[in-house]
C-alpha cells in the first residue's frame, strides 16, 4: 500500500469533518459517484479515536501501576505486588490488541481517503464531459488549406519524418520512430521550449524516467492512474507519465523557507502511457501514442499566491503557442473532465487544419495542497508556522499534437514552412522532401 504519513491524512480528515457539507457539494461538482464515502471516513475516524483513547488510557494504567509495583516490592509486599503484576499482564495483552486494531482502522481510513479526488475550485463549472468545458479564449487565424491538403500521418510519410511501422516492430503500436528531419524537428521543439522556460526563470532538470511507488502516490498518479502506467514489477518502479511526477517529488518530505518560494522548475522527458485510445482518425498518427515527449513547468508557491501564479503560467503557455503561430483556444475544464489531482485546470487546444478539429496540447493546473499534503512539502512562514505549500504544473508543451499541427497547418507545394521561432533551432525555414 502507498506510503502516507499520519500528519497528512489527519489534516485531511479534520477538514472533512469540519466542512462535511462543502466537501460533498464540491465532490458533486466533479460528478464523483461515491459521495457517501465522506460519512464513512468520519465514522472510521470516530472508531479510530475511540480505540486510540482506550489504548492511551490502558497504557497510562500500566505505567502508573508499574511504579506502584516497585514501591510494594520495596516495602516487602510481594504477594500484593504479584497480584498487581497479573493485572498489568492482562492490560498489556489489551494494549497489544488495541494497537493491532488501531493499525487496521488507520489502514481502512487511509484506503478510504486515497479514493477522494481534489476538491474543485469554486470557479470550476459543473459538467460531466468535455462538451461542458467553457471556452475562455480563442486566438490566431485558422489557415485555409487547399483541397488536396493532407493530414499529418500522410505528410510524415511523404517527408519521411516518422516511421510507425518500424517503431511497432521494435516495440509495439503507439511507439513512433522519428528519423532524419523528423527527429531534428522534435529536438528543435524540445530545445526551444526549454530555452523559453529557462529564460522565464524556470530551473531546468533532467529527472529519472522511472519513479518508485511513493513518488507516484505523492503526486496523485496512484491509485488513480495505476492501470495507465507501465509498471516494472520486479523493482516496483513506474515509467513516468509526465516529468511532473519526478520533478515535484524533489521536494517530498522537505520543509522550505518562505524565502525559497516560489520554486520554478522545468524538465524535458519522454512520457509513457498504456492507454492510447481506441480506433479512428482521433487516434491516428501522432494524435495519441504510448510514448511521447513533453516539456513541463512546475511551481511550488505560497497558498495565497497560487491562483495568480496559475494565471501567470497560463499566459506563459499562451505566449509559446503565439510564437509557434498556431491557432489556439483556452478551456476551463468542468468538474467531470478534470484530473483527479486538480483544483482548477485550463486546457490548451490547437487547431488542426487538415483534420478540422481541435487537439489538446497542454493542461495547466493548480493542485492547491493536494499533492503537497501527500508529499509533506511544507515551508515556514514569516511567523515561524509550518504551512503546506501549493503546487502547480503545466505542459509547456506536449510535442505530438504540436508536431502534427505544425505539419498540417504549414503545408505548401514547396514544403512545410516552419514558424520563425523555430528557424534557428531547426537550421532552416522549411522542411523539404528528401
GUMI-418152 format. One line per field, with one value per residue (C-alpha): x, y, z; residue in three letters. Coordinates in nm, 3 decimals. Layout:
% GUMI-418152
xx	(X  ...) .
yy	(Y  ...) .
zz	(Z  ...) .
residuo	(ALA  ...) .
***
This chain:
% GUMI-418152
xx	(0.000  0.113  0.310  0.129  0.230  -0.017  0.021  -0.109  -0.429  -0.514  -0.506  -0.738  -0.978  -1.004  -1.101  -1.359  -1.509  -1.529  -1.652  -1.854  -2.135  -1.896  -1.681  -1.989  -2.105  -1.764  -1.739  -2.078  -1.942  -1.687  -1.966  -1.791  -2.018  -1.934  -2.012  -2.128  -1.764  -1.739  -1.967  -1.777  -1.448  -1.588  -1.727  -1.391  -1.219  -1.464  -1.373  -1.004  -1.039  -1.217  -0.951  -0.678  -0.842  -0.869  -0.510  -0.385  -0.589  -0.476  -0.114  -0.142  -0.274  0.019  0.268  0.111  0.071  0.426  0.551  0.320  0.464  0.810  0.702  0.526  0.831  1.050  0.812  0.822  0.458  0.545  0.204  0.019  0.279  0.238  -0.141  -0.100  0.153  -0.122  -0.344  -0.060  -0.005  -0.375  -0.362  -0.053  -0.244  -0.526  -0.278  -0.134  -0.482  -0.577  -0.260  -0.343  -0.696  -0.558  -0.325  -0.612  -0.854  -0.590  -0.530  -0.904  -0.917  -0.618  -0.766  -1.087  -0.906  -0.696  -1.015  -1.107  -1.007  -0.907  -1.194  -1.263  -1.219  -1.537  -1.482  -1.493  -1.810  -2.045  -2.049  -1.984  -1.784  -1.556  -1.867  -1.936  -1.598  -1.603  -1.408  -1.220  -1.038  -0.979  -0.698  -0.496  -0.607  -0.709  -0.529  -0.727  -0.570  -0.608  -0.846  -0.555  -0.418  -0.308  -0.337  -0.009  0.000  0.026  0.266  0.516  0.528  0.577  0.855  1.000  0.979  0.829  0.822  0.532  0.579  0.940  0.852  0.584  0.837  1.086  0.836  0.469  0.185  0.195  0.577  0.680  1.031  1.140  1.416  1.614  1.444  1.161  1.398  1.561  1.225  1.146  1.480  1.430  1.092  1.229  1.523  1.303  1.058  1.334  1.510  1.183  1.108  1.454  1.451  1.134  1.315  1.249  1.542  1.599  1.610  1.665  1.491  1.482  1.227  1.112  0.979  0.905  0.559  0.586  0.667  0.375  0.142  0.266  0.169  -0.161  -0.089  -0.153  -0.405  -0.595  -0.391  -0.248  -0.374  -0.243  0.122  0.382  0.495  0.834  0.704  1.031  1.166  0.822  0.913  0.677  0.766  0.665  0.352  0.496  0.803  0.571  0.599  0.977  1.035  0.763  0.894  1.226  1.055  0.887  0.949  1.113  1.048  1.133  1.195  0.945  1.234  1.281  0.943  0.841  1.027  1.010  1.122  1.114  1.204  1.202  1.113  0.970  0.626  0.474  0.101  -0.050  -0.399  -0.372  -0.736  -0.949  -0.966  -1.045  -0.882  -0.895  -0.609  -0.430  -0.069  0.057  -0.286  -0.246  0.058  0.204  0.538  0.576  0.797  0.692  0.842  0.685  0.678  0.620  0.589  0.576  0.438  0.271  -0.103  -0.224  -0.031  -0.117  -0.406  -0.213  0.071  -0.180  -0.272  0.098  0.157  -0.144  -0.005  0.336  0.193  -0.026  0.281  0.453  0.161  0.152  0.522  0.456  0.190  -0.072  -0.443  -0.542  -0.816  -0.814  -1.076  -1.168  -1.243  -1.570  -1.577  -1.641  -1.350  -1.082  -0.797  -0.805  -0.546  -0.654  -0.847  -0.866  -0.740  -0.708  -0.660  -0.497  -0.601  -0.454  -0.642  -0.560  -0.639  -0.622  -0.828  -1.061  -1.065  -0.904  -0.619  -0.523  -0.157  -0.137  -0.306  -0.218  -0.342  -0.342  -0.336  -0.350  -0.224  -0.346  0.000  0.197  -0.018  0.067  0.433  0.468  0.608  0.593  0.753  0.795  0.612  0.710  0.581  0.754  0.444  0.485  0.241  0.166  0.278  0.071  0.191  0.107  0.216  0.163  0.265  0.500  0.445  0.345  0.503  0.297  -0.005  0.205  0.416  0.105  -0.049  0.273  0.292  -0.074  -0.120  0.201  0.199  0.265  0.361  0.723  0.734  0.634  0.715  0.817  0.735  1.013  1.067  1.200  1.423  1.747  1.668  1.585  1.850  1.611  1.282  1.122  1.108  1.151  1.123  1.443) .
yy	(0.000  0.353  0.543  0.823  0.988  1.025  1.405  1.408  1.213  1.366  1.713  1.585  1.415  1.725  1.936  1.679  1.670  2.050  2.110  1.796  1.951  2.167  1.863  1.672  1.965  2.007  1.633  1.650  1.925  1.663  1.409  1.191  0.889  0.785  1.096  0.871  0.788  1.121  0.991  0.661  0.847  1.038  0.716  0.541  0.834  0.817  0.450  0.533  0.799  0.557  0.291  0.548  0.671  0.317  0.249  0.566  0.504  0.141  0.234  0.503  0.241  0.015  0.296  0.409  0.055  -0.042  0.232  0.104  -0.248  -0.111  0.055  -0.258  -0.471  -0.221  -0.245  -0.625  -0.669  -0.934  -1.107  -0.783  -0.691  -1.028  -0.982  -0.640  -0.788  -1.019  -0.716  -0.548  -0.859  -0.857  -0.487  -0.541  -0.802  -0.550  -0.285  -0.524  -0.599  -0.231  -0.145  -0.409  -0.270  0.083  -0.015  -0.188  0.103  0.354  0.145  0.139  0.514  0.568  0.339  0.546  0.880  0.799  0.743  1.109  1.340  1.700  1.937  2.166  2.541  2.748  2.873  2.521  2.485  2.194  1.935  1.572  1.560  1.768  1.913  2.100  2.276  2.655  2.832  3.119  3.248  3.170  3.332  3.301  3.271  2.929  2.856  2.779  2.479  2.365  2.082  1.837  1.910  1.605  1.503  1.468  1.088  1.119  1.414  1.230  0.952  1.193  1.379  1.065  1.208  0.935  0.558  0.399  0.055  0.015  0.158  -0.108  -0.376  -0.256  -0.218  -0.215  0.002  0.357  0.384  0.613  0.616  0.969  0.992  1.242  1.580  1.439  1.372  1.711  1.889  1.703  1.808  2.167  2.187  2.043  2.285  2.583  2.502  2.453  2.776  2.967  2.830  2.891  3.248  3.297  3.194  2.820  2.600  2.308  1.950  1.620  1.374  0.994  0.849  0.587  0.652  0.442  0.383  0.657  0.920  0.811  0.820  1.162  1.342  1.155  0.909  0.625  0.489  0.694  0.603  0.270  0.090  0.359  0.345  0.095  -0.096  -0.266  -0.518  -0.678  -0.346  -0.190  0.113  0.302  0.462  0.825  0.959  1.312  1.489  1.643  1.324  1.305  1.681  1.764  1.484  1.665  1.848  1.549  1.544  1.888  2.192  2.504  2.861  3.122  3.294  2.980  3.039  3.044  2.740  2.726  2.410  2.287  1.947  1.751  1.383  1.104  1.012  0.665  0.589  0.248  0.369  0.505  0.514  0.317  0.335  0.602  0.921  1.071  0.838  0.808  0.907  1.126  1.209  0.952  0.735  0.527  0.711  1.081  1.375  1.668  1.970  2.054  2.357  2.316  2.570  2.537  2.853  3.013  2.928  3.285  3.333  3.010  3.144  3.447  3.206  2.990  3.293  3.359  3.002  3.015  3.333  3.165  2.872  3.105  3.305  2.984  2.898  3.252  3.226  2.899  3.083  2.820  2.899  2.800  2.814  2.801  2.598  2.598  2.234  2.135  1.922  1.596  1.644  1.749  1.528  1.352  1.582  1.921  2.201  2.406  2.323  2.518  2.314  2.450  2.316  2.397  2.387  2.100  2.242  1.913  1.722  2.019  1.975  2.096  1.895  1.923  2.020  2.144  2.134  2.395  2.308  2.431  2.138  2.364  2.145  1.809  1.695  1.879  1.722  1.377  1.474  1.665  1.959  2.248  2.582  2.805  3.135  3.476  3.397  3.058  2.846  2.537  2.556  2.328  2.486  2.478  2.305  2.379  2.236  2.280  2.125  2.363  2.185  1.829  1.755  1.505  1.721  2.037  1.845  1.726  2.074  2.238  1.993  2.019  2.395  2.491  2.255  2.418  2.297  2.390  2.209  2.258  2.612  2.648  2.941  3.198  3.092  2.754  2.866  2.882  2.568  2.362  2.528  2.603  2.778  2.490  2.112  1.974  1.621  1.418) .
zz	(0.000  -0.078  0.186  0.364  0.689  0.975  0.961  0.604  0.645  0.984  0.829  0.556  0.799  1.017  0.715  0.601  0.949  0.978  0.621  0.556  0.351  0.149  0.071  -0.050  -0.262  -0.431  -0.498  -0.668  -0.896  -1.003  -1.059  -0.802  -0.766  -0.411  -0.204  0.083  0.147  0.329  0.605  0.608  0.659  0.956  1.106  1.062  1.228  1.522  1.566  1.541  1.811  2.047  2.000  2.050  2.371  2.509  2.411  2.582  2.899  2.927  2.866  3.135  3.382  3.302  3.358  3.685  3.821  3.730  3.961  4.234  4.197  4.256  4.578  4.706  4.635  4.820  5.117  5.114  5.000  4.740  4.735  4.665  4.405  4.229  4.216  4.055  3.809  3.684  3.619  3.431  3.219  3.125  3.039  2.824  2.625  2.582  2.467  2.209  2.076  2.075  1.884  1.622  1.592  1.564  1.280  1.098  1.134  1.025  0.712  0.638  0.688  0.462  0.193  0.201  0.190  -0.115  -0.314  -0.276  -0.563  -0.506  -0.436  -0.735  -0.702  -0.684  -1.041  -1.186  -1.395  -1.340  -1.614  -1.694  -2.018  -2.241  -2.409  -2.083  -2.072  -2.104  -2.379  -2.215  -2.522  -2.888  -3.083  -3.401  -3.761  -3.884  -4.211  -4.523  -4.690  -5.050  -5.130  -5.164  -4.816  -4.620  -4.254  -4.069  -4.089  -4.466  -4.453  -4.233  -4.494  -4.782  -4.599  -4.436  -4.083  -3.862  -3.911  -3.723  -3.878  -3.763  -3.423  -3.395  -3.495  -3.233  -2.952  -3.045  -3.174  -3.039  -3.022  -3.312  -3.456  -3.554  -3.811  -4.016  -4.034  -3.824  -3.534  -3.589  -3.566  -3.246  -3.096  -3.212  -3.037  -2.711  -2.710  -2.793  -2.515  -2.258  -2.358  -2.343  -1.997  -1.851  -1.985  -1.778  -1.459  -1.451  -1.344  -1.580  -1.452  -1.628  -1.394  -1.375  -1.614  -1.362  -1.011  -0.706  -0.567  -0.305  -0.568  -0.787  -0.488  -0.373  -0.693  -0.726  -1.008  -0.764  -0.713  -0.974  -1.285  -1.177  -1.488  -1.724  -1.613  -1.725  -1.418  -1.377  -1.127  -1.015  -0.885  -0.828  -1.039  -1.270  -1.605  -1.573  -1.746  -1.719  -1.578  -1.320  -1.113  -1.051  -1.050  -0.796  -0.573  -0.541  -0.254  -0.090  0.288  0.271  0.491  0.293  0.397  0.284  0.107  -0.107  -0.274  -0.548  -0.678  -1.058  -1.239  -1.596  -1.739  -2.060  -2.050  -2.255  -2.123  -2.112  -2.101  -2.155  -2.252  -2.604  -2.704  -2.947  -3.325  -3.584  -3.702  -3.349  -3.254  -3.590  -3.634  -3.351  -3.212  -2.935  -2.867  -2.584  -2.578  -2.644  -2.543  -2.331  -2.160  -1.826  -1.598  -1.224  -0.945  -0.567  -0.412  -0.112  -0.092  -0.118  -0.443  -0.624  -0.833  -0.954  -1.039  -1.228  -1.441  -1.497  -1.614  -1.847  -2.002  -2.038  -2.236  -2.441  -2.547  -2.661  -2.888  -3.023  -3.106  -3.288  -3.493  -3.417  -3.375  -3.023  -2.767  -2.386  -2.199  -1.832  -1.759  -1.597  -1.285  -1.469  -1.710  -1.460  -1.348  -1.010  -0.852  -0.987  -0.818  -1.141  -1.489  -1.812  -2.129  -2.442  -2.781  -3.122  -3.449  -3.680  -4.025  -4.214  -3.957  -3.900  -3.524  -3.202  -3.047  -2.681  -2.633  -2.274  -1.936  -1.674  -1.326  -0.969  -0.728  -0.421  -0.132  -0.267  -0.375  -0.109  0.163  0.030  -0.007  0.321  0.124  0.370  0.445  0.748  0.706  0.841  1.192  1.203  1.141  0.924  0.630  0.335  0.008  -0.312  -0.630  -0.993  -1.326  -1.696  -2.026  -2.198  -2.430  -2.520  -2.856  -3.062  -3.142  -3.169  -3.421  -3.607  -3.622  -3.739  -4.029  -4.127  -4.088  -4.270  -4.568  -4.905  -5.251  -5.172  -4.839  -4.476  -4.367  -4.003  -3.773  -3.728  -3.365  -3.485  -3.772  -3.574  -3.377  -3.684  -3.901  -4.185  -4.260  -4.442  -4.439  -4.788  -4.920  -4.922) .
residuo	(UNK  UNK  UNK  UNK  UNK  UNK  UNK  UNK  UNK  UNK  UNK  UNK  UNK  UNK  UNK  UNK  UNK  UNK  UNK  UNK  UNK  UNK  UNK  UNK  UNK  UNK  UNK  UNK  UNK  UNK  UNK  UNK  UNK  UNK  UNK  UNK  UNK  UNK  UNK  UNK  UNK  UNK  UNK  UNK  UNK  UNK  UNK  UNK  UNK  UNK  UNK  UNK  UNK  UNK  UNK  UNK  UNK  UNK  UNK  UNK  UNK  UNK  UNK  UNK  UNK  UNK  UNK  UNK  UNK  UNK  UNK  UNK  UNK  UNK  UNK  UNK  UNK  UNK  UNK  UNK  UNK  UNK  UNK  UNK  UNK  UNK  UNK  UNK  UNK  UNK  UNK  UNK  UNK  UNK  UNK  UNK  UNK  UNK  UNK  UNK  UNK  UNK  UNK  UNK  UNK  UNK  UNK  UNK  UNK  UNK  UNK  UNK  UNK  UNK  UNK  UNK  UNK  UNK  UNK  UNK  UNK  UNK  UNK  UNK  UNK  UNK  UNK  UNK  UNK  UNK  UNK  UNK  UNK  UNK  UNK  UNK  UNK  UNK  UNK  UNK  UNK  UNK  UNK  UNK  UNK  UNK  UNK  UNK  UNK  UNK  UNK  UNK  UNK  UNK  UNK  UNK  UNK  UNK  UNK  UNK  UNK  UNK  UNK  UNK  UNK  UNK  UNK  UNK  UNK  UNK  UNK  UNK  UNK  UNK  UNK  UNK  UNK  UNK  UNK  UNK  UNK  UNK  UNK  UNK  UNK  UNK  UNK  UNK  UNK  UNK  UNK  UNK  UNK  UNK  UNK  UNK  UNK  UNK  UNK  UNK  UNK  UNK  UNK  UNK  UNK  UNK  UNK  UNK  UNK  UNK  UNK  UNK  UNK  UNK  UNK  UNK  UNK  UNK  UNK  UNK  UNK  UNK  UNK  UNK  UNK  UNK  UNK  UNK  UNK  UNK  UNK  UNK  UNK  UNK  UNK  UNK  UNK  UNK  UNK  UNK  UNK  UNK  UNK  UNK  UNK  UNK  UNK  UNK  UNK  UNK  UNK  UNK  UNK  UNK  UNK  UNK  UNK  UNK  UNK  UNK  UNK  UNK  UNK  UNK  UNK  UNK  UNK  UNK  UNK  UNK  UNK  UNK  UNK  UNK  UNK  UNK  UNK  UNK  UNK  UNK  UNK  UNK  UNK  UNK  UNK  UNK  UNK  UNK  UNK  UNK  UNK  UNK  UNK  UNK  UNK  UNK  UNK  UNK  UNK  UNK  UNK  UNK  UNK  UNK  UNK  UNK  UNK  UNK  UNK  UNK  UNK  UNK  UNK  UNK  UNK  UNK  UNK  UNK  UNK  UNK  UNK  UNK  UNK  UNK  UNK  UNK  UNK  UNK  UNK  UNK  UNK  UNK  UNK  UNK  UNK  UNK  UNK  UNK  UNK  UNK  UNK  UNK  UNK  UNK  UNK  UNK  UNK  UNK  UNK  UNK  UNK  UNK  UNK  UNK  UNK  UNK  UNK  UNK  UNK  UNK  UNK  UNK  UNK  UNK  UNK  UNK  UNK  UNK  UNK  UNK  UNK  UNK  UNK  UNK  UNK  UNK  UNK  UNK  UNK  UNK  UNK  UNK  UNK  UNK  UNK  UNK  UNK  UNK  UNK  UNK  UNK  UNK  UNK  UNK  UNK  UNK  UNK  UNK  UNK  UNK  UNK  UNK  UNK  UNK  UNK  UNK  UNK  UNK  UNK  UNK  UNK  UNK  UNK  UNK  UNK  UNK  UNK  UNK  UNK  UNK  UNK  UNK  UNK  UNK  UNK  UNK  UNK  UNK  UNK  UNK  UNK  UNK  UNK  UNK) .
***
